[in-house]
Amino acid sequence: MLLLGCIKEVSDYELVISLPNGLSGFVPVTQISDAYSKMLSKQVAQGELLEDLNSLSDMYSPGTLVRCIVTSVEKSADGRRSIKLSIDPKKVNKGLTASALVSGMLLSGIVSSVEDHGYLIDIGVSGTHAFLPRQKAQNYIKAVKRGLDMKIGQNLNCVIVEVKNEGRVVRLSVDRSDVAASLATERQNWTLSNLLPGLVVKARVQKVAPLGIKVSFLSSFTGVVDFMHMDPEKSMNYSPDQVIKACILSIHPTSKVVRLTLRQAFLHPGGSPNQLSNDRMGAVVEESTVKAFYKQFGAVFELDDGTLAFARLKHLSKTRKSFKPGAFKTGCKHKCRIIDYSLMDEMCIVSLKYQIIEARFLQYQDIHTGDVVQGKVFALKPIGMQVKVTDGIKGLVPSMHLADVILKQPEKKYNIGDEVRCRVLECSPAGKKLILTLKKSLVQSKLPVFSSYEDAKPGLITHGFVVCAREFGCIVKFYNDVKGLVPKNELSSEPISCPDKVFHEGQVVKVMVLKCEPQQERLLLSFRLSSKPAPEDKKECTPKKKQEVKYQIGEMVDVKVLKKKDNGLEVSVLEDEGNVIASIPTVHLSDFVANCKLLWHCLQEGDVLPRVMCLHDKGEHIILSRKSAVISAVQEEQVVRSFSEIQPGMLLTGYVRNVMPFGVFVEFPYGVTGLAPKVSMSDKFVTDTKDHFVVGQTVIAKVMSTDEEKQRVLLNLKLSECSSGDSAAESFALLNQYFKEMKEIRNLLRRRGEPSVARGLCELVPGKELQLVVQDVKEDGSALFSGSCVTGLTVTATRYHLGDKNIVPGEKTKALVLHVDALTSKVYVSLREELLKQ
């Protein structure tokens, strides 16, 4: 069967093709063309990469329309059908002969050779040599290939420009304007045996029915346009004898039934269908409206954004017995979830099944490294065990990961259909690759997850597994293929002469990070977790160390949290083996006042904070800071080290030391302080200084004047005076830093594995649209809301942010997240139309 398809995904070994009516098929790498297959065979035989052999991802991209032919339909072990396709011109164009070729014909061709003056194109017609001159390919190369030359194996839409010697030689064009304007006509002598999908024809409406339209075209052919392929703009306005443009979608080989589409994206060859935005995939739509119900096929819905979606019959209810046709009358509303997108139908595919709507994972993109997932044993193979997480997600548990010890006979422990609890070691959505572990020590571990080398901070302790034990030490692997070396001297406090006799492959071990170089992907580890001194030794060692070690202001250190205090964190400096104790005041955890309290709340004993700056070192008392703006100022030398360096007009970064009724005292690195009087504090009129500034707040101050005799500095904190010029860039940089910190806070909450409320807070970000239910409208005009996505949180909107809406308790509504206060578990939302439309 010949079909028009659209490339949905490209991997190393196959193309995933979207087919009409929500189907999908696969083109193996061996079904591209003869020339490409020969190059693949040559590369395999030589055992080395060929320069002129390009990968599928170099030549094909999602959204491209291709003609294909079904080579086989196979049933997989789970009962699903797998459609194998080919785009090889010898199979797609097999109905064409040299004598049937006519100028103006549009057909598929694949580059088989690159020559000096053009390209030899394989159009699959025996005895015909097809040539594409370079000048006829220039516009295409500039527009589509961005100036890159065409490659062997590349699929092209070709228009025949000239036919010579009874079809033995043809000249082609791939010029975009020639292709887009091509129209199949009676003059081209198309027959039912050589008709191709993708041809645009002028058709005449014969009959209009609820399930579609019957049309005639090319004088003697008839075809069908089903309900999914009528133009949504004109679906109710077709009438008999009307002449319309249509594109051939498929030709059945035996019944010769021709199916066509009237959708605009297909009426200009060389175009591509509309795609779904990434954030919509997997989205739950609270209210979708039934537009039409077809008892043999399913239902068409209108989603909340006005787009159309289709649900197959089996996705309208949990079981066939529980299905009620009466619930799908036009106008009925249902909750559904977008589970796929059919490029060829330009429609979302949705499901109304409760278990799919509530599913935690729907596609590989929803799964993250370190996630704990439930699955069912699907198959046992020599390389490991296949686990089915959901209908569309399958993973592999390698043999080494079937248990904490290596199993010689896994079939005795596991049976097909068994429920198993696994942890994700690696997930690659692009390649649909999911690697899992069943090692109980890893699945139940509460220690941090290393999914990148950036996660491995010195001093952090986590679980890993041994992949190699040799005389030089052990190689330990973590998540996402992150691995590190435990040298021989770090294997134990006692010398080990033969590590391979003490440690074995697959053994779960607890390790501490000594050193990490992320760019070089080098990680040095230790099994000696108790290298830090015992608490009773600390009191004796600490004073001695502190006298010996003197830190410079501005010096960057990595620290580990020892204790949380009311006013900050007590930390140990990792560079000095944890013997030097310092403190980070709460107000110095961030430049942003709100984030300071949040970070203090999220950080726990044992956490490592990298790149913290020494602010004061008074021997017994070292004060550190994490304020990015202050650290940048010191590193960029935008600081003064003494009173004598201060000049009027200077812009200095500092922090509020004290707030008095008459003004604000600001301290800068290296201990210099200044006063911003009440009149110079703000562009607004200041009644109470405490309404404008708090102790510890990061500020940029402009030096107004200095009094050398009294060693006094007068400052200005007005925003209008304290910009270096590009205020927009400064504002965006600060905003960027704020969101970066909020991301860090969300990651900390996730890593803690906190309750569902904290997890919910992690998912809520400003700008996210929510489906809520009104709980209560208060006397002051504000409102409280509830919803499945905000369980356990207080969701509120002020009177202003309700807009012009008169809402009542129980009413469902859309709302936009404005702000999330993680400390109080409060979410502030807006119902204003101008915000929701954005």
ZABA-259915 format. One record per residue: x, y, z of N, C-alpha, C in turn. Coordinates in steps of 0.1 Angstrom, whole numbers, plus 5000, padded with zeros to 4 digits. Layout:
% residues N
XYZXYZXYZ;...
This chain:
% residues 838
500949885000500050005000500950125000;500650224991501350354991500650454999;501550525007500950625016501850755016;501250865019501950985022502150995037;503451015042503651015056504451145059;504651165072505451275077506451225087;507651265086508751225096508351285109;508251195119507951235133509251235142;510051125140511251125148512351065139;513651105142514751045134515750985144;516150865143517150805151518250745142;519250685148520350635140519950525131;518950445134518650325127517350325120;516550425122515150425116514550565116;513550585107512750705107511350665113;510850735122509450715127508550805118;507550745112506650815102505250825108;504750945108503350965111502550935099;501550855100500650815088499250865091;498450875080497050925082496250845092;495250905098494350845108495050795120;496050875125496750855137497650735138;497950675127498850555127500350605126;501250515130502650535129503350415122;504450445115505250335109506650365110;507550265106508950275108509650245095;510650335091511450305079512850265084;513250135083514550095088515650165079;516850185084517950245077518250175064;517950045063518249965051517149985040;516150075043515050095033515050235028;516150295026516250435021516450425006;517550365002517750354987518950254985;519050204973520150104969521550164972;521750294968523050354969523450364984;522450404992522750425007522950295013;522250185010522450055015523849995012;524250024999525649974995526650045004;526550175007527550245015527450195029;526350155034526250095048526949965048;526749885038527449755037528949765036;529349865028530849895027531449935040;530750015048531250065061531349945070;530349865070530349745079531549655076;531749635062532749545058534149595061;534349725060535649785062535949805077;534849815085534949835099535449975103;535250075094535650215098534650305091;534550425096533550525091533950575077;532950585069533150645055532850795056;533650875050533451015050532151065044;531851005032530651045025529350975029;529450895040528150835045527650915056;526450975054525851065064524750985072;524651025085523650955093522251005089;521150935093519850975090519551115095;520051145107519751275114520351395106;521451365098522051475090521251505077;520351405073519651425061518151445062;517651395073516151405075515851475088;514751545088514251625100512751605102;512351605114510851595117510051705110;508851665105508051765098508151755083;509051665077509151655063508251545058;507551575047506551475041507351385032;507051255032507751155024506651055018;506951005006506050895001506650765005;505850675010506350545014505450435011;505950315011505150195008505250095020;504150035023504149935034504849805029;505849765037506549645033506049525042;505649545054505049445062504349495074;503449425079502649455092502849345101;503649365112503949255122503249285135;502849175142502249185155503349165166;503449265175504449245185503949165197;504849135206504549045218503349095226;503249225227502149285235500849315227;500849255215499549265207499449385198;500449475198500449595190500949555176;500449635166500849615153501949715149;502949655143504149735139504149745123;504049865118504049885104505449925099;505949835090507349855085507149925071;507950025068507750105056509050105048;508950155036510150185028509950315020;511050395018510950515010511850494998;512350364995513150334984512450364971;512850454962512150484950511850364941;512650254942512450134934511150064938;510750084951509550024956508350124955;508650254959507550354958507050384944;508050394935507750424921507650304912;507450184917507550064909506450054898;505350134899504350134889504750214877;505850294878506250384867507150314858;507050334844507950284834508550404827;509650384820510350484813509450554803;508550474796507750534786506550614792;506250594805505150674812505650804817;506950834817507450964822507151074813;506551184819506151304812506651424819;507051534812507451654819506251714827;506551764839505551824848505151724859;505551594857505251494868506051524881;505351504892506051514905506251374911;507451344915507751214921508851214930;509051104938510151104948511451054941;512551104946513851064941514851074953;515850994952516850994963518251014956;519051104962520351134957521251004957;521750964945522550834945524050874942;524350994937525651024934525851184933;526851234938527151384937528251404926;527851474915528751494904529151644904;530151684895530651814894529451914890;528651874880527651974875526251944880;526151854889524851824895524751684902;523651624902523451504910522651394902;523151274904522351164898521351124908;520051114904518951084913518350954909;518150874920517550744918515950764919;515250754908513850764908513150624907;513950524907513450384908512850334895;513050404884512450354871513550284863;513350164860514350074854514650134840;515950144837516350194823516350344822;516050414833516050564832517250624840;517950724834518950794841518350934844;518250964857517651094861518851184866;518851314861519951404864519351534869;519851584880519451714886520651814885;520551914875521552014873521752094886;522952144889523152224901522352354901;522152414889521352544889519952524893;519452394891518052364895517952324909;519052324916519052284930519552394940;519952504934520552614942519652674952;518352704947517452774956517052674968;516952544964516552444975517752434985;518952424980520152414989520252534998;519952654993520052785001518952785012;517752745008516552755017516452645027;516652525022516352405030517652355037;518752345029519952285034520852395040;520452525040521252635046522652635039;522752615026523952625019524752495019;524352395027525152265027524752185015;525752115009525552034997524551915000;523951864990523051744992523951624993;523351525000524051405004523451274998;524251174996523751044991522750985002;521550954997520550895006519451005009;519651125004518651235008517451214999;516251225005514951214997514551354992;514151354979513751484973512351474966;511651584966510451604957510951654944;510851574933511451614920510251644910;510451744902509551774891510351744878;509751664869510451634857510351754848;511451804843511551924835511651884820;512351774817512551734803512751584802;512151524792512251374790512951354776;514051274775514651254763514751104760;514951064748515150924743514050824749;512850864748511650784752511750744767;512250844775512250824790513550764795;514550744786515750684791516650784798;516450914795517151024802516151134806;516151174819515251284823515951384831;515551504829516151614837515151664847;515651684859514751714871514951854876;514051904884514152024892513652004906;514352054916513852054930513552194935;513552294926513252434929511952434937;511952504948510752504957509552564950;509752664941508552724934507952624924;508952554917508452454907507652344914;508152294925507552184933506152224938;506152344945504952394951503852414941;504152454928503152484918502752364910;503352244913503052124905501652074907;501052034897499651984897499551864888;498951754893498851634884497651664875;497851644862496851664851496551544843;495451544835495151434826496251414816;496951534811497951524801499151434806;499351424819500451344824500151194824;498951154820498551014818498850924830;498450974842498550884854497450774853;497850654858496950544858496850494873;495850414876495650364889496850274894;497650224884498750134888500050224891;500050344886501250424889501050554897;499750574901499350694908500150704921;500650824925501450834937500850924948;501050894960500550984971501351114971;500751214975501451344975501151434963;500551374953500151444941498951534944;499051664940497951754942497051754929;495751744931494851734919493651824921;493051854909491751924910490651824910;489851824921488851724923487451794922;486451704919485051754919484251674929;483551744938482751684948481551604942;481451474945480251394940479251374950;479651354963478651324973479251364987;478351434995478751475008478051385018;478751315027478151235038478751265051;478051225062478651255076480051215078;480451095072481751045074482851095064;482351175055483351225045482751265032;483651275021483151325008483651224998;482851204988483351124976483651224965;484851214959485251304948485651234936;485651304924486251244912487451334908;488451284902489651364898490251294886;491151374879491851324867490851254857;489651314856488651274847487951134850;488751034853488250894854488350834868;489050894877489250834890488250894901;487950804910487150854922487950824935;487650904945488350894957487550934969;488050914981487350944993488151035002;487451135008488051225018487351195031;488051145041487251105053487151235062;486351215073485951335082487251395088;488351325090489551385096490351475086;489951455073490751535063490051635055;488851675060488151785055488751915061;488852025053489352145058488552195070;489052205082488252245094487452375091;488052465083487452595081486152585072;486152485064485052475054484252345055;484452265066483852135067482352125065;481652235068480152225066479752285053;480652335045480252415033480552345019;480752215019481052145007479652105000;479652114987478452084980478752004967;477851924962478051844950478451934938;479351884929479851954917480852064920;481052094933482152194937483452144933;484352234927485652194923486652244934;487452154939488352174950489752124947;490752174954492052114953492252014964;492851894960493051794970494351724968;494851664979496151594978495951444981;496551354973496351214974497151164986;496451094996497051045008497550895006;496650815000496950674999496250604988;496950494983496350414972496350274977;495250204978495250064982495549974971;496549884973497049804961496049714954;495049654962494049564956492749624953;492149694963490849754961490949884952;492149944951492450064944491650184949;491250174962490650294968491650404970;491350524966492250634967491650724978;492450754988492050854999492750984997;492051094999492651224997492451315009;493151425009493051525020492751665014;491951745022491651885017492351985027;493151935036493752025046494852105038;494852235042495652335035497152305034;497752245045499152225046499652125035;498752045029499151945020498851985005;498252095003497852134990498952204982;500152224988501352284981502452184984;502852104974503852004976505152074981;505852004990507052064996506852135009;505552145012505252215025505352115036;504952155049504952055060503752095069;503151985075501952015084502352085097;501352145103501452215116501952115127;502752165136503252075146502752125160;502752035170502252065183503352115192;503052225199504152275208504452175219;505752165223506252065232505452055245;505052175250504452185264503052125264;502452105252501052055252501051905253;502151835248502151695249502051645264;501051555266500851505280499951595288;499551715283498751805291497351745293;496851775305495451735309494551845306;493551825298492551925294491251905303;490951995312489851975321488551965314;488352055304487052055297487352055281;487051935275487051935260485651905256;485251975244483851965240483751875228;482751785228482551685217481951765205;482751755194482251815181481551715173;481951585173481251485165481651345171;480751255170480951115174480651025163;481650935160481550835150481550695156;480450625156480350505165481250395161;481850395149482750285146484250325148;484450455149485850505150486250575163;485450675168485750745180485050885180;485650985186485051115187486051225184;485551335178486351455176485951555187;487051615193486751705204487351845201;486851945207487552075206488152105220;489452125220490152145232490052295237;490552315249490452455255491052565247;492052535238492652635230492052645216;490952575214490252585201490652485191;491752405193492252315184491452185185;491452105174490651975174491451865178;490851765184491551645188490651525185;491351405184490551285181490851175192;489851105196490050995206489450875199;490250765199489850645193488750575202;487950495197486850435204487350365217;488550295217488950225229489450325240;489650455236490150555246489050635251;487750605248486650685253486150635267;486550515270486150455283487150345288;487050315300487950215306487850075299;486550035297486349905290485149925280;484949825271483849835262482549835269;482449755280481149745287480749875293;481749945298481450075305481250195296;481350165283481150275273479650315271;479450445272478050495271477950595259;477450555248477350655236476650785239;475650775248474950895251475751005257;476950975263477851075269478651155259;478451115246479251175235478451245225;477351305230476551385221477251525219;477051585207477651715204477451815216;478551875220478451975231478751915245;478751785246479051725259480551755263;480851775276482251805280482851695287;484151675285484851565291486251605294;486851545305488251565308489051465300;490151505294491051415286492451455288;493351375282494751395282495351375268;496251475264496851465251497951355252;497751245244498751135245499651125233;499251195222500051195210499651305200;500351325190499951425180500151355166;499051355158499151305144499551415134;500751415130501151525120500351515107;500051395103499351375090497851415091;497351425103495951465105495851605112;497051655115497151785122496151795134;496151685142495251665153495951605165;495551655177496051585189495251455190;495951355195495251225199495051225214;493851215219493551225233492951095238;493051085252492450965258491551015270;490450955272489550985283489650885294;490550785293490750685303491350745316;490750715327491150765340492550735343;492950605340494350555344495350635335;495050675323495950745315496050895319;494850955323494851095327495651105340;495551005349496251015362497650965361;498050905350499450845349500550945352;501550895360502650985363503550995350;503750885343504550895331503750855319;503950935308503150915296504150895284;505250965285506250945274507650955281;508650915273510050905279510451035284;510051145279510451285284509951305298;508951235303508451255316509251185327;510151095322511051025332512351085333;512751105346514051165349515051065356;516251085353517250995360517151005375;517150885381516950885396515550855400;514550875391513150845395512950695398;512150675408511750535412510450505404;510350405396509250365388508750225391;507350205389506750075390506650015376;506849885374506749835361506349685362;506049625350505749485350506849415341;507249295346508249215338507649175325;508349205314507749195301508449075294;509749065296510548955289511848935296;512348815297513648785302514548735290;515648815289516648785278518048775283;518948715275520348695280520948825285;520648945279521249075283520549135295;519449085299518749135310517249115310;516549205317515049185318514349305312;513349285304512549405299511449425308;511249555311510149595320509249695313;507949675314506949765308506549865319;506849995318506550095327505050145325;504850175312503450205307503350145293;502150165287501950105274502950145264;503450275265504350325255505750335260;506050295272507450305278507950175283;509050125277509650005281511050035285;511549955294512949975299513649845300;515049855301515849735302516549735316;516449625323517249605335518449515331;519649565330520749475326521049365336;521549255331521749135340522449175353;523449265353524149305365523249375375;522049435370521249515379519949445383;519849305382518649235386518549225401;519649235408519649225423520949285428;521049295441522349345447523449255444;523149125442524249025438523948975424;524948925417524648875403523848745404;522748745396521848625396522248535384;522548405388522848315377521648265370;520548255377519248205371518148305375;518048415368517048515371515648465370;515448365361514048315358513448255371;514348215381513848165393513248265403;513748385401513348505409512248585403;512248595390511248675383510448595373;509148635372508248575363507648685354;507248645342506548745333505248785340;505148925340503948975347504149025361;505248985367505549035381505649185381;505149245392505349385395506649415401;507449505396508749535401508949685404;509749725414510049865417511449895413;511649975403513050005398513350145400;514650175397515150315397515850345383;515550465378516050495365517550525366;518350455358519850475358520150575346;519350555335519650645324518350645315;518050765310516850785301517250875290;517150825278517350905266516150915257;515251015259513951025251514151015236;515251085231515551085217515650945211;516350855218516650715214515650615220;514650665228513750585235514450475243;515550515250516350425257516150445272;515750345279515550355294516250235301;517250265309518050165316517650175331;517250065337516750055351517649965359;517549985372518149895382517149845392;517349715396516549655407517349635419;518549685420519449675432518749755443;518349675453517649735464518349855471;519649835472520449945479520350075471;520250065457520150185449518750235449;517750145448516350185447515950255460;516450205472515950265485516950375490;517950405482518950505487518350645488;518650715499518150845501519250955499;520450905495521550995492521451065479;522151175477522051255464522251165452;521651205441521851135428522851205419;523851135414524751205405524351165391;523651265384523251235370524151315360;525051395366526051465357527251495366;528351515359529651545367529551675375;528651765371528451895378527751865392;527051745393526351715406527451665417;528551625412529551565421530451665428;529951725439530651825446531551765457;532751815459533651765469532951755482;533151635489532551615502531251535502;530551535490529251475489529451315490;528451255497528551105498527251055491;527450945483526350885476526650735474;525650675468525750535464526150515449;526950425446527250385432527450235432;527850185420528150045418529450025411;530149925416531549895410531349825396;532049885386532049825373533449765369;534449795378535749735375536649745387;537249635391538249635402539549575397;540649665397541949625392542949655403;544249635399545349665409545449815412;544949895403545050045405543950095414;542950015416541750065424540450015418;539350095420538050055415537450175407;536750135396535950235389534450215393;533850325398532550325403531650405394;530450345390529550415381528350465389;527750575384526550635390525450635379;524650745379523550755369524050825356;523350815345523750875332525150845328;525650735331527050695327528150775334;527850845345528850915352529650815360;531050825359531850725366533050795371;533650735382534850795388535750685393;536950725397538050635401538250645416;538250525423538650515437540150465436;541150545438542550495438542750395449;543850315448544150215457544250255471;544850375473545050425487543750485493;542650495485541450545491540350425492;540850305490539850195491539550155505;540450185514540250145529541250215537;540950215550541950275559543150175561;542850045558543949945558544349915544;545649895541546149865527545449745522;545049755509544549635501545449605489;546049485489546949455479546249415466;545149335467544449285455542949335455;542649455450541349505451540349415444;540749345433539749255426539349135435;540049105446539648995455538649045466;538649175468537849235478536549295472;536649355460535449415454535049335441;533749335438533349265426532449345418;532349315405531449385396530049385400;529349505400527949515404527749545418;528849545426528649565441528249705444;527249725452526849865455527749915467;528250035465529150095474528750235478;529250275490529050415494530350495492;530350605485531550675482531450825486;532650885488532651025490533451095479;533051205474533751275463534951355469;536151325463537351405467537551525458;537451495445537651605435536951575422;536451675416535751655403536151765393;536451725381536651825370535651795359;534451865360533351835351533651845336;534451945332534751955317535651845312;536551795321537351675316536651545320;535551555326534751435331535651345339;536351405349537251335358536651345372;536551225378535951225392536851135400;537351195412538151115421537351085434;537250965438536450925449537150855460;536450825471537050755482536050665489;536450555493535650465502535850495517;536750585519537050625534536150735537;535050705543534050805546534250875559;535050815568535250865581536550935583;537051005572538351075572538251205581;537051255583536951375591537151335606;537651425614537951395628536751375636;536851295646535751265655535351395663;534051405667533651525674534551565686;535051465694535851505705537251555701;537651515690538951575685538851715680;537551745675537351865668537751985677;537351985690537552095699539052125701;539852015700541252035702541952075689;541452025678542152055665541752195660;540452235661539952345655540752475658;540952515671541652645673543052645667;543752525667545152525662545052545647;544152485640543952495626543652645622;542752695630542352835627543452935628;544352915637545553005638546452985627;546552855622547552825611546952875598;545652865596545052895583544453035583;544953115574544453255573543853275559;542553305558541853325545541853475541;542153495528542053625523540653665519;540253795521538953835517538853815502;537753765498537553735483537953595479;538653515488539053385485537753295484;537753205474536653115472536952985478;535952925485536052795491534852715489;534952585490533752495491533552455505;532352455509532052425524530952315525;530952255537529852155540529152205552;527852195552526952245563527052145575;527452205586527652125599526352135607;525852255608524752285617523952405613;522552395614521752505611521452585624;521752715624521452795636520352895632;519852965642518753065640519153175630;520453215631520853335623521653295611;521853155608522653115596523052975597;524152945590524652805589526152805595;526352695602527752665606528352565596;529452605590530052515579531452485582;531952375575533352345576533952365562;535152415561535852435548536452305543;536052255532536452125527537952125523;538452235518539852235514540852205526;540352225538541252205550540652085557;540151985550539751855555538651875566;537851985565536752005574537152045588;538452085590538852125603538652275606;538452355596538252495598536752525598;536252585609534852615610534552755607;533452785599533152915595531652935596;531053055593529653065593529153145581;527953115577527353195566526053245572;525953375575524753435580523553415570;522353395575521253365566521153475555;521353605559521253715549522253705538;523353625540524353615530524253485522;523153425522522853305514522553345500;522053465498521553505485521553655484;521553715472521353855470519853895472;518953795471517553815472517053785486;516453875493515953865506515053745508;514053725499513153615500513853485499;514853475490515553345488516453305499;516853405507517753375519517053275528;515753315532515053225541514753095535;514353095522514052975515515252875515;516452935511517652845511517952795525;517852875535518052825549517152715552;515852725548514852615550515252495543;515752505530515952385522517252315525;518352385529519652325531519652245543;520352135543520352035554521852015558;522051955570523351925575523951815565;525151835561525851745552525851795537;524951895534524951955521526252025518;526752025506527952095502527552215494;528152335497527952455490529252495483;529252485470530552525463530652675461;531952715459532252855456531552965465;531952955477531453055487532653145490;532353275492533453375493533753415508;535053425511535353475525535153625525;534353665535533953805536534853875548;534953805559535753845570536553735576;537753755580538553645587539153715599;538553695611539053755623539653645632;540353555625541053445633540053345638;539353385648538453285655537153275648;536853385640535453395634535553425619;535253325610535353345596533853355591;533653475584532253495578532353475563;531453395558531453365544530153425537;530153445524528953495517528753425504;527453405501527053345488526353445479;526453575482525853685474526553695461;525953665450526553665437527053805433;526253905436526554045432527854085439;527954055452529154095460530354015455;530153885452531253805448531753855434;530853885425531253945412532054075413;531554165422532254285424533654275429;533854175438535254145443536054085432;535553995425536353925414536654015402;535754115400535954215389536754335394;537154335406537954445412537054575413;535754565414534854685415534654715430;535754715437535654735452536754835457;536554885469537554965475538054895488;539454895489540054815500540254905513;540255035511540355135522539655265519;539555345529538855475528539555565517;540855555517541655645508541355615493;540755495489540455465475539155515471;538355565480536955605477536955735470;536255745458536055865451534555895449;534156025450532756065447532356015433;531155965431530655915418530855765416;531655705424531855555423530555485426;530355375418529255285421529755155428;529355125440529855015448528754915452;529054785451528054685456528354655470;527354655478527454625493526154565498;526054565511524854515518524454595530;523154605533522754685544523154625557;523854715565524354665578523354705589;522754815588521754865598520754965592;519554955597518555045592518155135604;518355265603518055365614516955455609;516255525618515255625614515755735605;517055765606517655875598518255835585;518455695583519055655571519555505572;520255465562520755325561522255315561;522855235569524255205569524555095559;525455115550525855015540527354975542;527554835542528954785544529354725530;530654745527531154695515532254585519;532654505509533754405512534954485516;535754425524536954485530536654585542;535354585546535054655558534654805557;534754865546534455005545532955025546;532455125554530955145555530655295551;529355315548528855445545527455465549;526955585549525555615553524855675541;523655625539522655685529521655745537;521555885537520555955545519155935540;518155955548516855935544516455995531;516956115528516556185516517156125503;518256045505518955975494518755825493;517655785500517455645501516655585489;515655665484514755615474514255725466;513755685453513155785445511755825450;511155735458509855765464510055845477;509055905482509055975495509155875506;510155885515510355785526509755845539;508755765544508255805558508955715568;508955585566509655495575510755425568;512055435572513155365565512955215565;512355155575512155015575511254955565;510455045558509555005548510354985535;511555035534512355035521513554935521;514154915533515354825533515354735545;515954625544516154535556517654495557;518054455569519454425572519854305563;520954315557521554205548521154225534;520254315530519854335516521054385508;521154325496522254365487521854495480;522754585479522454715473523554765464;523254855454524354925447524155065451;525355125456525355255462526255345454;525855475452526655575446527355665457;528655685456529355765466529055915462;528455985472528056125470529256215475;529756185487530856265492531656195503;532856235506533656175517534156285526;534256255539534856345549536056275554;537256315549538456245553538756255568;538556375573538856395587538056305596;536756295594535856215602535756075597;536356045585536355915579534855875576;534055965571532655935568532455935553;531555845548531155835534529655855533;529155955525527755965523527355905509;526255825510525855745498524555785493;524255745481522955755474522455625470;521255585474520655455470519555465460;519255585455518155605445518455525433;517455445428517655365416518055445404;517455565403517655655392519155705391;519855695403521255745403522255635403;521755505405522755395407522855295396;522455345384522555255372523855285365;524555185360525755215352525555255338;524255255334523955295320522955205314;523255075312522354975306521454915317;520454985321519654935332518854815328;518454795315517754685311518554555312;519854565308520754445309520954415323;521154515332521354485346520154415352;518954465349517654405354517554265350;517854235337517654095332518754005338;519954055341520953975347520553935361;519954035369519454005382518253905382;517353925372516253835371516653695368;517653685359518253555355518853485367;519553565376520153505388519153465398;517953535398516853505407516253365403;516053355390515353225385516353115386;517653145385518653035386518652985401;518553075410518453035424517152955427;516053005421514752935423514852795418;515552775407515752645401516552555411;517552615417518352545427517552505439;516652595443515752565455514852455451;514252455439513352345435514052215435;515352215430516152095429516452035443;516652135453516952085467515652025472;514552085470513252025475513051885469;513351875455513151745449514051635454;515351685456516351585461516051535475;515351615483515051575496514051465496;513351455484512151355484511151405494;510851535494509951585504508451545501;507551565510506151525507505551585494;504351545491503751585479503551735478;503351805489503151945488504452015483;505651975488506852025483507051995468;506651875465506851835450505951915442;504751945447503752035440504352175438;504952225448505552355447506652365437;507352255436508452245426507952255412;506752205409506152205396505552335392;505152415402504452545399505452655397;505452715385506352825382505552935377;505953065379505253185374504953165359;503753195355503353185341502653055337;502652955347501952835344500452845345;499752785335498252795335497752675343;496752705352496152595360494652595358;494152475360492652455360492252445375;491452535380491152545394489552545396;489252525409487852535413487752635424;486752725423486652835433486152765446;486852795457486452745471485652845478;486152965478485453065487485753205481;484853305482485053445479484853525491;485953595495485953665508485353805507;485153865519484453995520485254105513;486654085513487554195507487654175492;486854075486486854055472487853955467;488753905476489753805472489053665471;489753575465489153435464490153335467;489653215472490453095474490052985465;491052905460490852805450491452675454;490952565448491452435450491652365436;492252255436492452175424493452065426;493351965416494151845418495651875417;496051985410497452015409497952105420;497152145430497552235441497052175454;497052045455496651975468497552015479;496952055490497752095502498252235502;498052315491498552445490497352545492;497752665496496752775497496852855484;495752855476495852925463494853045464;495353165461494553285463494753385452;493753465449493753575440493153695446;493853815445493353935450492153985442;491454085447490254135440490654185426;491754255425492254305412492454195402;493054085407493453975398492253885395;491053915400489853845395489353905383;489854025380489354095367487954135369;487254115358485754155357484854035360;485453925364484653805366483953795379;482653755378481853735390481853585393;482753545401482853395403482053355416;481653225416480953175427481653045431;481553005444482152875449481652755440;482552665437482252545429482552565414;482652695410482852725396484252685391;484452625379485752585374486252705366;487552735367488152845360489652825357;490152895347491552895344492253005352;493452985356494253085363495753075360;496453185361497853195358498653215371;499653135373500453145385501253275384;501153365395501953485395503153475404;502953405416504053395425503853275434;504953205438504853095446505653115459;505053115471505753135483505952995489;507152935487507452805492507452795507;507752905514507852895529506452885535;505452955529504152945535503252855527;503752795516502952705508501752785502;502052915498500952995492501253015477;500253005469500353035455499453145451;499953255445499153365441498853355426;497553375422497253355408496453475403;496253475390495453575384494453515374;493253575373492253535364492053635352;492853735352492753845343492953795329;492053835320492153785306493353825299;493853955301495053995294496253915297;496353865309497453775313497353635308;496053585308495853445303496053435288;495753545281495953545266497353535263;498253595271499653595268500253455269;
